[in-house]
Amino acid sequence: MHVDSVPALADLEGRDLGATQWRELPQSQIDAFAQATGDHQWIHVDVERAASDSPFGGTIAHGYLTLALAPVLLPELIEVGGCRQVINAGIDRMRLKQPVPAGSRIRLAAQVKKVRLIKGHTAHVTLSLRFEIEGEKRPACIADAIYVYYGK
């Protein structure tokens, strides 16, 4: 969805933005996240052990990796004209509902929950995010993400 300007975000309050394309979450990306964060728990990075000892039958993505895909996927759902910068201001009510097995395909669905316009062509926007796993009924992760959009 294209929005002409930062102030026009206010017109989207309560609107569903739809869902992104499906995106594979390969073991190589899970390993890279483990390397970047130092979280090398075997359930994420030890393929052989996870296959035999994990209740999930294999490795799973870090919950924070799933959430960290929001800035990558969100531009598929919304593009704001006249926006010079977007800042992640926080996360509310995050819940990890279901593990994401390595190699699964996920997508992001979002809804504009609240928009507060701030002086100077700035908008404080709360988005309800839902990370879905292909073929599963329950989402992997739900959260309210807060972004600040700065207009030109």
Phi, psi and omega in degrees: 000134177256134175243133186293330185205166178299313179300333180290348175301330180302329179290346182267354183307128180087355184270145175277132180266357181087203184227153178283178170290157175291144181224128179288143176246088186282162178303324181299324178287323176296316178297319179295321178295318177300318179296317182292325186259344184081007179268092183255030180306136187303330182297341178261325192241345182260093186300316182293313180295319179297325179295326183263327188252343184277141175292351182262356176079008179174184180288155178231155178289149171298141177300322180288336174294315178304310180297323182294347178281350181305310181295335178283319185273328185305322178299342173290337185260330183210136176232128184246115178291148178070018180260122181266341182196146174233131180243134172282117183258356176147177181228134174243150170052040178284134176223134174263108190268332184201140180290152178254106178296144176305138181088353178292161173253133180234165173212164179249130171244145184215156175223141176279111184275314184208141176230128176237114179282137181240146179315140176088031177060046178237145178228133175262113189238129174255124179247131172276118182254143177221114177267119184254148176253130181302129178086359181248146179278321181274142177287158176286319186208141171232147180194156169257115180259140181247123179237148173246120178260127180252122177278170180279000000 
